[in-house]
Amino acid sequence: MNEELAILCEQDQVDLKSQASWRIKRDRDRRIRVLEIFHEGGLSEAADYSMAALIFQHGETLKDWWTAYEFAKKAVELGTERERWLGAAAYDRWLLGQGEPIRYGTQLVNFGGVYRLPKIDGKCTNEDRVLWGLASETDQFAMKDIVGMPPMRISNTLTADNLTIKVICIDRTLVFGDVFGAQLREHSELDLNLSAHELGTVHQNKHGWRWINDDSGKMEVWWLPMPIMPELGHCIVSSAGTTMEVTRKNDHSTIWVITDGMVTGYCKSQEQVWAVSGTSRNRVQLVLDMLSSG
């Protein structure tokens, strides 16, 4: 095992957890040095390629994440099967960086203060997930046993209409989970209805997540469709002061997660679960009503 690479990898983990402002420059310097070691022939064992992949996984560009994927594949070729998950995570991040659906369900993205699974392309079966050392799709949406994430704990749970929402708390923000690719979309019938209520222009990204900004340009209400699963995770950094409750309207139950400055309603339709968040419960309820009636 390359000792210098081991030191660089250890430093990478320490800096990642500290989230210090100077971490980005140190990350860049480490990636430069890892490439130098690689070109010097200093990577020879599976462990070397695994450490190099982990360092590049914390990169900033598509090239960084593709390099992480290639290093992880080489580690597997040299006999480290347990690093398949790292290759999957690097490949997902490479796709996510292009605004595309991810393949393996290894990434979480911050959408208005709640970490969500981006759109998954459906090309990975549960058998594939076992091969790659990953959780099943059901467990991924429940945010259970997601490899490579900081420790997660369940702080609250509520069930209604065969749907369970679990508030999942992590101890730090995810450094690489903040870009979800905003773009202006064409108006749909729902958008026109929302506009008629003077809620504002609806925006959407490539994952089908939609939101409306307030006059200052900050998101005021935001929503996304989720698959019908036995359990869905509501992942936040801090669960302090979080409460949950159930309301029923027009034969639809809504599970509410209420935190300081934000409220989220989960409502199951025949085809999906709608998760709507916002700063105003009235506006969240208005969007939920339109979604459930549509």
Secondary structure, 3 states (H helix, E strand, C coil): CCHHHHHHHHHHHHHHHHCCCCHHHHHHHHHHHHHHHHHCCCCCCHHHHHHHHHHHHCCCCHHHHHHHHHHHHHHHHCCCHHHHHHHHHHHHHHHHCCCCCECCCCCCEEECCEEECCCECCCCCHHHHHHCCCCCHHHHHCCCCCCCCCCEEEEEEEEECCEEEEEEEECCCCCCCCCCCEEECCCCHHHHHHHHCCCCCEEEECCCCEEEECCCCCEEEEEEEECCCCEEEEEECCCCCCEEEEEEECCEEEEEEEECCEEEEEEECCCCEEEEEECCHHHHHHHHHHHHHC
